Amino acid sequence: MKVIVTDQAQRTQCYVCHKPTVDCVCHHCGRAICSDHRAPDRQVDSTSLKFEFTNLGLETPFQMQAGVHCKDCAQRFHTTKRSRWIAGIIILLGLLIMGLSINQNSAAIVASIVTQIASQFFGQDWQSYLLIPEIQIASSLRLPVPVHQVLTQSLLWVNSFRTNSALLIGTAIGILLILLGIIIWVFQTAQLRKKRRRGNQPPFPALPNIHSLRVEESMNGEIRLDSSGKYSTGVNELTGSLTIQQEFIDDDRNRLDRYCKKYRIRRRERIPLHAGFIVLEGTPNLKMQETNQSQVNTLPMVGTVGEHPFLVSKVKGGRQPPKRQWEYSWKYIIVQNNTKKFSLPIQIIPTFVPDGTKKAMSLVIQVSPDADISQSKVIVVKKLSLWVPNRLGNVEADPRPVVVPSVQIDAIDQEVSEIIWENIVVELDKLDRRSTDLYISFKNDIVPNAKNEIEQNPVLYGELWLDFVDWTSSGVRDISLFYPWGEKHKVDSIQRKTRLTITFGLHLASLLFPEPIRDERKFLNGKGVIPDYNFVIKLTKAINERGFYVKHIIENRPRSSKLGAHITNYFWDVAGRHYEEDEIYPIDFSLTITGEEAHNHLDQSKTQIEMTVQGIRTQEGMHKKVEKFRDELSAIIEATLAEASASGPTDTRNPESDQNT
């Protein structure tokens, strides 16, 4: 079995269950967490956990209860309760052993237990190491009678101790266990107090007002149209930046005073500052530059208090108040991989204007048919510069441009004039508005008769600066903001923009043979098909499913026929287009759907469809492509008509039929 490993775009998800929904983040490490996998309080010391952000004025306005923690950070910074439980168990065990040793009823049991344990370590004769029998001493030493009596009494006392030695050892073990438990308890309590004071001290939680959040991306590319009509595009560089504009308020300064008092801090300049997290949702391929990012698509807003004069300075007298604004930004590179290749979402198409001359041309700037720009509603042509040879003479254009004569361009070895258009707005939410046309006419022919002139000046060069509003090329779907303690909060609005910078070269030879190809065909259906909205919806849905783009559907209101009110006439106009691979010019089609509905005799209803297919031939194979497209579209129409005829007509004036439809 062959295994292919491909790069996948990283996305933000819960670190435990990998759910794409992010409800909070760990305020220590920035891990994304869903609501089901917060660190449970029973695993950590709840007092230590809540201590981090208490007494800072965050409880009432922000409903802050405690900082959010992942499981690892909770165990690392707040696991002290378990150690104190162990210390308590050791103390109780020591008290139990002491109690059993002192009690007369249980003394024999304790002595037996201790004797068995000591015998395992020291052998069965372990008590012989504690004393010497008095008989051996009396026989080996010749002492006076008084001394012998004193020694004998002492040895008798030692022999009595021999019977109670096990109980004394048990008592000693109990005392040692109690002391050990007390030491562990005191040490852990001191550690807890230290963590509460300084060890778990979080950065200062700043909460400035957010004025704007901007995502600005830049796509640099090029477009080339060669002499054979082959159209090619390329993307050279993809970069972007994320900027958040904020303003500190007086509450931040007051919160800093509470923070310093709580953690007993005198010098404020070096206090670390944290204003929260920004989480990029979706599957963007981003590589951040110069950032302390530790988690995928999670960006902390950090710094120091000393970087912001408003927080550390006091306003006295008539002095100018310190700056409150804080702009925080990240720069990134959009990475292309095997699974995601970027292409230009814009096409630039030149064509001759069919006015019988070769002195006018149309420059069409349109959205690429395969570009997913559903988020964007407006594109703005900020600037379009077209450099044309001076031999073309005076220039007239619509919209009216700015013409700069005799401009010297390093990449062009001739004198050219620069034609400039600026601030052309295209509203994409309007029907059939995915392009804008620029009409240009010259005094002289665009393509001169002399062949050598064509070879010397074959290409029109230019640059295009265009903005997509509310669209990002990286795939950032949404942006979420989180407080410094990890909870999520609302974002009022996000400004998105992608700036396209395109250099292009359009070969004039590609305009030499733009020959229209037109093919018309009519379809007549005898009886039984009503051309109402149900039929048109089925037809356009079938066309879209085959990958053909339907641009617009226009309906003339149904009217009663002159033959009588029992007959209703219909008229529809459907238009669309299809792009072939490596072709700059699309294949356009239009459908004129007419017919009538006979309400008294539905089987006598009829539909007529007139289809027009046309294209522009720049290559020899284009004519065959138009014919192939015509046959495919014909098959779709015939199949839809046959299906409608087989299902039978339905009277559109019947309310029940409308509900069933």
KOLMI-701511 format. One line per 8 residues: number of its first residue (from 1); their letters; for each residue x, y, z of C-alpha. Coordinates in nm, 2 decimals, m for minus. Each point is the difference from the previous one (the first is absolute). Example, Ala and Ser with C-alpha at 12.3 -4.5 7.8 and 13.67 -1.06 7.14 Angstrom:
BEGIN
1	as	1.23/m0.45/0.78  0.14/0.34/m0.07
END
This chain:
BEGIN
1	mkvivtdq	0.00/0.00/0.00  0.13/0.34/m0.10  m0.01/0.27/0.26  0.03/0.37/m0.10  0.07/0.25/0.27  m0.11/0.36/m0.07  0.02/0.32/0.19  m0.32/0.11/0.17
9	aqrtqcyv	m0.09/0.35/0.11  0.01/0.04/0.38  m0.32/0.11/0.17  m0.10/0.10/0.34  m0.17/m0.28/0.20  m0.04/m0.14/0.35  0.33/m0.16/0.11  m0.19/m0.30/0.15
17	chkptvdc	m0.29/m0.09/m0.23  0.11/0.20/m0.31  m0.34/0.17/m0.02  0.02/0.31/m0.22  m0.21/0.20/0.24  0.22/0.21/0.23  m0.17/0.12/0.32  0.30/0.11/0.20
25	vchhcgra	0.38/m0.02/0.01  0.25/m0.08/0.28  0.12/0.33/0.13  0.35/m0.15/0.07  0.08/m0.17/m0.33  m0.27/0.11/m0.24  m0.14/m0.35/m0.08  m0.34/0.00/m0.16
33	icsdhrap	m0.27/m0.17/0.22  m0.36/m0.09/m0.05  m0.25/0.03/0.28  0.02/m0.37/0.08  0.37/m0.02/0.07  0.08/0.27/0.25  0.22/m0.12/0.29  m0.25/m0.12/0.27
41	drqvdsts	0.03/0.17/0.34  0.04/m0.33/0.19  0.35/m0.05/m0.16  0.13/0.34/0.11  0.00/0.22/0.30  m0.30/0.22/m0.06  0.12/0.27/0.23  0.32/0.04/m0.19
49	lkfeftnl	m0.17/m0.02/m0.33  m0.24/0.29/0.09  0.26/0.20/0.17  0.18/0.11/m0.33  m0.26/0.26/m0.11  m0.19/0.08/0.31  m0.01/0.34/0.16  0.07/0.17/m0.33
57	gletpfqm	m0.35/0.13/m0.07  m0.07/m0.26/m0.26  m0.28/m0.20/0.17  m0.30/0.23/m0.05  0.05/0.16/m0.34  0.14/m0.31/m0.18  m0.15/m0.28/0.21  0.35/m0.14/0.05
65	qagvhckd	0.01/m0.30/0.24  0.34/m0.16/m0.06  0.27/m0.02/m0.26  m0.04/m0.27/m0.27  0.25/m0.29/0.01  0.08/m0.30/m0.20  0.07/m0.32/0.18  0.38/0.03/m0.01
73	caqrfhtt	0.02/0.36/0.12  m0.26/m0.07/0.28  0.22/m0.29/0.13  0.32/0.20/m0.05  m0.11/0.33/0.17  m0.28/m0.10/0.24  0.04/m0.36/0.11  0.07/0.04/0.38
81	krsrwiag	m0.31/m0.15/0.15  0.10/m0.36/m0.08  0.34/0.04/0.19  m0.17/0.13/0.30  m0.25/m0.29/0.00  0.30/m0.24/0.00  0.15/0.19/0.30  m0.33/m0.03/0.18
89	iiillgll	m0.01/m0.37/m0.06  0.36/m0.04/0.14  m0.09/0.19/0.31  m0.31/m0.21/0.06  0.20/m0.32/m0.05  0.26/0.11/0.26  m0.28/0.09/0.25  m0.16/m0.34/m0.06
97	imglsinq	0.33/m0.19/0.08  0.06/0.21/0.31  m0.35/m0.06/0.12  0.03/m0.37/m0.04  0.34/m0.01/0.17  m0.13/0.19/0.31  m0.32/m0.19/0.04  0.05/m0.31/0.22
105	nsaaivas	m0.25/m0.22/m0.19  0.16/0.06/m0.33  0.36/0.02/0.13  0.06/m0.37/m0.05  m0.13/0.02/m0.36  0.23/0.29/m0.07  0.30/m0.17/0.16  m0.07/m0.31/m0.20
113	ivtqiasq	m0.02/0.20/m0.33  0.32/0.19/0.08  0.18/m0.31/0.11  m0.09/m0.18/m0.33  0.11/0.30/m0.21  0.33/0.04/0.20  0.07/m0.38/m0.03  m0.02/0.03/m0.38
121	ffgqdwqs	0.28/0.26/m0.01  0.22/m0.10/0.30  m0.06/m0.37/0.05  m0.17/m0.20/0.28  0.27/0.10/0.26  m0.03/0.37/m0.07  m0.07/0.07/0.38  0.34/m0.14/0.10
129	yllipeiq	0.15/0.32/m0.16  m0.19/0.21/0.25  0.14/m0.15/0.33  0.24/m0.25/0.15  m0.14/m0.27/0.24  0.08/0.06/0.36  0.12/m0.36/0.06  0.29/0.05/m0.25
137	iasslrlp	0.10/0.33/0.17  m0.01/m0.15/0.35  0.21/m0.30/m0.09  0.25/0.20/m0.20  0.06/0.27/0.26  0.11/m0.03/0.36  m0.16/0.30/0.17  m0.06/0.09/0.36
145	vpvhqvlt	m0.34/m0.10/0.14  m0.15/0.35/0.00  0.10/0.07/m0.35  m0.12/m0.34/m0.12  m0.34/0.07/0.15  m0.03/0.34/m0.17  0.10/m0.15/m0.33  m0.24/m0.29/0.04
153	qsllwvns	m0.29/0.24/0.07  0.09/0.20/m0.31  0.01/m0.30/m0.22  m0.34/m0.11/0.13  m0.14/0.34/m0.10  0.16/m0.04/m0.35  m0.16/m0.35/m0.03  m0.34/0.16/0.08
161	frtnsall	0.08/0.25/m0.28  0.06/m0.29/m0.24  m0.36/m0.10/0.03  m0.12/0.35/m0.08  0.26/0.10/m0.26  m0.23/m0.08/m0.29  m0.27/0.23/0.14  0.25/0.28/0.04
169	igtaigil	0.12/m0.04/m0.36  m0.36/0.01/m0.12  m0.05/0.32/0.20  0.32/0.15/m0.15  m0.12/m0.09/m0.35  m0.33/0.17/0.06  0.17/0.31/0.12  0.23/0.00/m0.31
177	lillgiii	m0.30/m0.03/m0.23  m0.18/0.28/0.17  0.31/0.23/m0.03  0.04/m0.10/m0.37  m0.36/0.08/m0.07  0.02/0.34/0.18  0.32/0.09/m0.20  m0.17/m0.09/m0.33
185	wvfqtaql	m0.32/0.20/0.10  0.20/0.31/0.10  0.22/m0.02/m0.31  m0.30/m0.03/m0.24  m0.19/0.28/0.18  0.31/0.23/m0.03  0.02/m0.09/m0.37  m0.37/0.07/m0.05
193	rkkrrrgn	0.04/0.34/0.16  0.30/0.07/m0.21  m0.19/m0.09/m0.32  m0.29/0.21/0.10  0.23/0.30/0.06  0.26/m0.02/m0.26  0.05/m0.35/m0.15  m0.33/0.00/m0.20
201	qppfpalp	m0.01/0.37/m0.05  m0.17/0.05/m0.34  0.10/0.30/m0.23  m0.20/0.31/0.06  m0.34/m0.04/m0.17  m0.05/0.31/m0.22  m0.35/0.05/m0.15  0.03/0.30/m0.24
209	nihslrve	m0.29/0.10/m0.22  0.02/m0.15/m0.35  m0.06/0.25/m0.28  0.08/m0.21/m0.30  0.12/m0.35/m0.11  0.15/m0.01/m0.35  0.12/m0.29/m0.22  0.19/0.13/m0.30
217	esmngeir	0.16/m0.24/m0.24  0.20/0.06/m0.31  0.02/m0.22/m0.31  0.26/0.07/m0.27  m0.03/m0.17/m0.34  0.03/0.03/m0.37  m0.22/m0.06/m0.31  0.13/m0.09/m0.34
225	ldssgkys	m0.18/m0.03/m0.33  0.23/m0.14/m0.28  m0.04/0.04/m0.37  m0.19/m0.33/m0.04  m0.27/0.11/0.25  0.12/m0.22/0.28  m0.08/0.16/0.34  0.22/m0.06/0.30
233	tgvneltg	0.01/0.13/0.35  0.23/m0.03/0.30  0.02/0.09/0.37  0.34/0.12/0.12  m0.05/0.11/0.36  m0.27/m0.03/0.26  0.03/0.21/0.32  m0.23/0.15/0.26
241	sltiqqef	m0.03/0.18/0.33  m0.25/0.00/0.28  m0.03/0.32/0.19  m0.21/0.09/0.31  m0.05/0.36/0.10  m0.07/0.05/0.37  m0.02/0.28/0.26  0.08/m0.03/0.37
249	idddrnrl	m0.26/0.14/0.24  0.02/0.12/0.36  m0.12/m0.34/0.13  0.32/m0.15/m0.13  0.21/0.24/0.21  m0.21/m0.07/0.31  0.03/m0.37/m0.06  0.37/0.03/m0.02
257	dryckkyr	0.00/0.16/0.35  m0.20/m0.29/0.14  0.24/m0.25/m0.18  0.31/0.16/0.16  m0.16/0.01/0.34  m0.11/m0.36/m0.02  0.34/m0.14/m0.11  0.20/0.26/0.19
265	irrrerip	0.18/0.15/m0.30  0.17/0.33/0.01  0.17/0.04/m0.34  m0.27/0.00/m0.26  0.20/0.04/m0.32  0.10/m0.37/m0.02  m0.33/m0.15/0.08  m0.11/m0.23/m0.29
273	lhagfivl	m0.33/0.10/m0.17  m0.26/m0.22/m0.16  m0.30/0.14/m0.20  m0.14/m0.33/m0.11  0.01/m0.24/m0.29  m0.10/0.01/m0.36  m0.10/m0.33/m0.16  m0.02/m0.05/m0.37
281	egtpnlkm	m0.28/m0.24/m0.10  m0.01/m0.20/m0.32  0.30/m0.17/m0.17  0.24/0.28/m0.10  0.36/m0.09/m0.11  0.17/0.27/0.20  0.36/0.03/0.11  0.04/0.28/0.26
289	qetnqsqv	0.30/0.22/0.00  0.18/0.12/0.32  m0.27/m0.12/0.24  0.00/m0.19/0.33  m0.29/m0.22/m0.13  0.00/m0.34/0.18  m0.32/m0.15/m0.13  m0.15/m0.04/m0.35
297	ntlpmvgt	m0.18/0.32/m0.12  m0.01/0.14/0.36  0.16/0.34/0.04  0.06/0.15/0.35  0.00/0.38/0.04  0.29/0.04/0.24  0.25/0.26/0.10  0.12/0.19/0.31
305	vgehpflv	m0.17/0.28/0.20  0.30/0.23/m0.05  m0.07/0.01/m0.38  m0.32/0.19/0.07  0.05/0.35/0.16  m0.37/0.03/0.08  0.02/m0.29/0.25  0.32/0.11/0.18
313	skvkggrq	m0.02/0.38/0.00  m0.21/0.25/0.19  m0.16/0.31/m0.16  0.10/0.31/0.19  m0.13/0.36/m0.05  m0.04/0.09/m0.36  0.23/m0.25/m0.15  m0.10/m0.19/m0.31
321	ppkrqwey	m0.16/m0.34/0.10  0.21/m0.30/m0.11  m0.10/m0.20/m0.30  m0.28/m0.25/0.05  0.01/m0.17/m0.34  0.16/m0.34/m0.05  0.03/m0.16/m0.34  0.10/m0.36/0.00
329	swkyiivq	0.07/m0.18/m0.33  0.13/m0.33/m0.13  0.16/m0.06/m0.34  m0.03/m0.33/m0.17  0.07/m0.19/m0.32  m0.27/m0.21/m0.18  0.16/m0.33/m0.07  m0.09/m0.21/m0.31
337	nntkkfsl	0.01/m0.38/0.02  m0.09/m0.30/m0.20  m0.37/0.01/0.10  m0.05/0.37/m0.05  0.13/0.19/m0.30  m0.09/0.36/m0.03  m0.11/0.16/m0.33  m0.09/0.36/m0.09
345	piqiiptf	m0.37/0.07/0.06  0.01/0.26/m0.28  0.03/m0.02/m0.38  0.09/0.28/m0.24  m0.14/m0.07/m0.35  0.06/0.22/m0.30  m0.23/m0.01/m0.31  m0.05/0.20/m0.31
353	vpdgtkka	m0.31/0.21/m0.01  m0.21/m0.11/m0.30  m0.03/0.34/m0.16  0.15/m0.08/m0.33  0.34/0.14/0.09  0.31/m0.11/0.19  0.03/0.32/0.20  m0.22/m0.09/0.30
361	mslviqvs	0.03/m0.27/0.26  m0.17/m0.10/0.32  0.19/m0.10/0.31  m0.22/m0.22/0.23  0.10/m0.04/0.36  m0.21/m0.29/0.14  0.00/m0.24/0.29  0.13/m0.34/m0.10
369	pdadisqs	m0.28/m0.26/m0.03  0.17/m0.24/0.24  0.07/0.26/0.27  m0.19/m0.05/0.32  m0.07/0.36/0.11  m0.34/m0.05/0.15  0.11/0.20/0.31  0.08/0.31/m0.21
377	kvivvkkl	m0.27/0.24/m0.11  0.21/0.27/m0.16  0.32/0.02/m0.19  0.18/0.34/m0.06  0.24/0.06/m0.28  0.23/0.24/0.19  0.22/0.06/m0.30  0.05/m0.14/m0.35
385	slwvpnrl	0.30/0.11/m0.20  0.02/m0.09/m0.37  0.32/0.08/m0.19  m0.07/0.04/m0.37  0.24/0.09/m0.28  0.00/0.36/m0.11  m0.05/m0.12/m0.36  m0.37/m0.07/0.08
393	gnveadpr	m0.06/0.38/0.02  m0.26/0.18/0.22  m0.20/m0.21/0.24  m0.37/0.02/0.09  m0.15/m0.23/0.26  m0.31/m0.06/0.20  0.01/0.03/0.30  0.21/0.31/m0.06
401	pvvvpsvq	0.36/m0.06/0.11  0.30/0.21/0.07  0.25/m0.01/m0.28  0.37/0.07/0.07  0.19/0.03/m0.33  0.36/m0.10/m0.06  0.07/m0.22/0.30  0.32/m0.19/0.02
409	idaidqev	m0.03/m0.35/0.15  0.31/m0.21/0.07  m0.15/m0.32/m0.12  m0.12/0.15/m0.33  0.26/0.11/m0.26  m0.22/0.26/m0.16  m0.19/0.32/0.07  m0.34/m0.07/0.14
417	seiiweni	m0.30/0.19/0.14  m0.15/m0.10/0.33  m0.38/m0.03/0.02  m0.12/0.01/0.36  m0.34/m0.10/0.15  m0.07/0.04/0.37  m0.27/m0.10/0.25  m0.23/m0.21/m0.22
425	vveldkld	m0.25/m0.18/0.22  m0.17/m0.33/m0.09  m0.28/m0.11/0.22  0.00/m0.38/m0.01  m0.33/m0.05/0.18  m0.19/0.13/m0.30  m0.12/m0.26/m0.25  0.25/m0.06/m0.29
433	rrstdlyi	0.25/0.25/0.13  0.33/m0.18/0.02  0.20/0.22/m0.24  0.06/0.35/m0.13  0.07/0.10/m0.35  0.25/0.27/m0.11  m0.05/0.14/m0.35  0.32/0.13/m0.17
441	sfkndivp	0.03/0.15/m0.34  0.31/0.13/m0.18  0.07/0.23/m0.29  0.20/m0.26/m0.18  m0.06/m0.37/m0.06  0.08/m0.22/0.30  0.15/m0.26/m0.24  0.18/0.17/m0.28
449	nakneieq	0.02/m0.15/m0.35  0.38/m0.02/0.00  0.11/m0.33/0.14  0.33/0.13/0.13  m0.18/0.25/0.22  m0.20/m0.28/0.16  0.32/m0.18/0.08  0.16/0.31/0.15
457	npvlygel	m0.29/0.10/0.22  m0.21/m0.31/0.07  m0.10/0.03/0.36  m0.21/0.24/0.22  0.14/0.02/0.35  m0.17/0.12/0.31  m0.05/m0.03/0.38  m0.32/m0.04/0.19
465	wldfvdwt	m0.07/0.08/0.37  m0.33/m0.15/0.11  m0.17/m0.05/0.34  m0.23/m0.28/0.10  m0.22/0.13/0.29  m0.10/m0.25/0.27  0.20/m0.28/m0.16  0.33/m0.17/0.10
473	ssgvrdis	0.21/m0.21/m0.23  0.15/m0.20/0.29  m0.34/m0.16/0.10  m0.04/0.16/0.34  m0.37/m0.06/0.06  m0.04/0.19/0.33  0.19/0.15/0.29  m0.08/m0.04/0.37
481	lfypwgek	0.12/0.20/0.29  0.07/m0.13/0.35  0.06/0.18/0.33  0.34/m0.04/0.17  m0.15/m0.27/0.23  m0.12/m0.20/m0.30  m0.37/0.07/m0.03  m0.15/0.09/m0.34
489	hkvdsiqr	m0.15/0.34/m0.07  m0.18/0.17/m0.29  0.16/0.17/m0.29  m0.21/0.28/m0.15  0.14/0.01/m0.35  0.30/m0.12/m0.19  0.14/0.18/m0.31  0.13/m0.23/m0.27
497	ktrltitf	0.18/0.10/m0.31  0.22/m0.16/m0.26  0.22/0.22/m0.22  0.09/m0.15/m0.34  0.30/0.14/m0.18  0.02/m0.14/m0.35  0.24/0.07/m0.28  m0.12/m0.11/m0.34
505	glhlasll	0.11/m0.03/m0.36  m0.26/m0.04/m0.28  0.14/m0.10/m0.34  m0.16/0.19/m0.28  0.03/m0.30/m0.23  m0.27/m0.17/0.21  m0.25/0.27/m0.13  0.08/m0.07/m0.36
513	fpepirde	m0.25/m0.28/m0.05  m0.29/0.03/0.24  m0.26/m0.16/m0.23  m0.35/m0.04/0.15  m0.15/m0.35/0.00  m0.37/m0.01/0.01  m0.22/m0.31/0.00  m0.38/0.01/0.05
521	rkflngkg	m0.25/m0.28/0.05  m0.37/0.00/0.07  m0.18/m0.26/0.20  m0.37/m0.05/m0.05  m0.21/m0.20/0.23  m0.34/m0.10/m0.13  m0.22/m0.03/0.30  m0.01/m0.06/0.37
529	vipdynfv	0.28/0.22/0.15  m0.09/0.33/0.17  0.29/0.26/0.00  m0.07/0.12/0.36  0.24/0.07/0.28  0.01/m0.37/0.10  0.13/m0.10/m0.34  0.26/0.29/m0.01
537	ikltkain	0.13/m0.10/0.34  0.05/m0.36/m0.10  0.18/0.11/m0.32  0.24/0.25/0.16  0.07/m0.24/0.28  0.10/m0.27/m0.25  0.22/0.25/m0.18  0.18/0.11/0.32
545	ergfyvkh	0.06/m0.37/0.10  0.19/m0.05/m0.32  0.24/0.29/0.09  m0.15/0.26/m0.23  m0.04/0.35/0.16  m0.35/0.15/m0.02  0.04/0.38/0.01  m0.36/0.12/0.01
553	iienrprs	m0.36/m0.11/m0.04  m0.26/0.26/m0.11  m0.37/m0.07/0.00  m0.26/0.20/m0.18  m0.32/0.00/0.19  m0.24/m0.28/m0.13  m0.29/0.15/m0.20  m0.32/m0.12/m0.13
561	sklgahit	0.00/m0.09/m0.37  m0.20/0.19/m0.26  m0.17/m0.33/m0.08  m0.17/0.00/0.34  0.05/0.01/0.38  0.03/m0.37/0.01  0.35/0.02/m0.15  0.30/0.16/0.18
569	nyfwdvag	0.31/0.10/m0.19  0.35/m0.02/0.15  0.33/0.16/m0.09  0.34/m0.06/0.17  0.35/0.11/m0.08  0.29/m0.21/0.14  0.36/0.09/m0.06  0.33/m0.15/0.11
577	rhyeedei	0.36/m0.10/m0.09  0.25/m0.27/0.02  0.38/0.02/0.02  0.22/m0.26/m0.18  0.35/m0.08/0.14  0.28/0.23/m0.12  m0.26/0.23/m0.18  m0.03/0.36/0.08
585	ypidfslt	m0.33/0.06/m0.18  m0.31/m0.18/0.14  m0.27/m0.18/m0.20  m0.32/0.19/0.05  m0.34/m0.14/m0.03  m0.36/0.14/0.02  m0.33/m0.18/0.02  m0.33/0.16/m0.11
593	itgeeahn	m0.28/m0.21/0.15  m0.35/0.07/m0.12  m0.33/m0.19/0.00  m0.35/m0.01/0.12  m0.21/m0.18/0.27  m0.35/m0.12/m0.11  m0.19/m0.01/0.33  m0.30/m0.19/m0.14
601	hldqsktq	0.22/m0.25/m0.18  0.34/m0.03/0.17  0.12/m0.26/m0.24  m0.02/0.26/m0.28  0.25/0.23/0.18  0.32/0.05/m0.19  0.36/0.13/0.05  0.25/0.13/m0.25
609	iemtvqgi	0.37/0.06/0.09  0.24/0.19/m0.22  0.36/m0.05/0.09  0.29/0.22/m0.12  0.36/m0.10/0.06  0.29/0.23/m0.09  0.37/0.03/0.06  0.31/0.17/m0.13
617	rtqegmhk	0.26/m0.20/m0.19  0.36/0.08/0.08  0.12/m0.35/m0.06  m0.09/m0.27/m0.26  m0.15/m0.23/0.27  m0.24/0.26/0.13  m0.26/m0.08/m0.26  m0.01/m0.37/0.10
625	kvekfrde	m0.04/0.11/0.37  m0.30/0.21/m0.09  m0.16/m0.29/m0.19  0.07/m0.23/0.30  m0.15/0.24/0.24  m0.31/0.05/m0.23  m0.06/m0.38/0.00  0.04/m0.03/0.38
633	lsaiieat	m0.25/0.29/0.06  m0.24/m0.15/m0.26  0.00/m0.33/0.18  m0.08/0.17/0.33  m0.29/0.19/m0.15  m0.14/m0.31/m0.18  0.02/m0.21/0.32  m0.18/0.27/0.20
641	laeasasg	m0.27/0.03/m0.26  m0.05/m0.38/m0.01  m0.02/m0.02/0.38  m0.25/0.28/0.02  m0.21/m0.16/m0.28  0.00/m0.34/0.17  m0.11/0.14/0.34  m0.29/0.18/m0.16
649	ptdtrnpe	m0.12/0.36/0.03  m0.15/0.16/0.31  m0.24/0.29/0.00  0.19/0.29/0.15  m0.33/0.17/0.11  m0.07/m0.29/0.24  0.12/0.11/0.36  0.04/m0.37/0.10
657	sdqnt	0.24/m0.06/m0.29  0.21/0.29/0.11  0.03/m0.14/0.35  0.10/m0.34/m0.13  0.26/0.16/m0.23
END
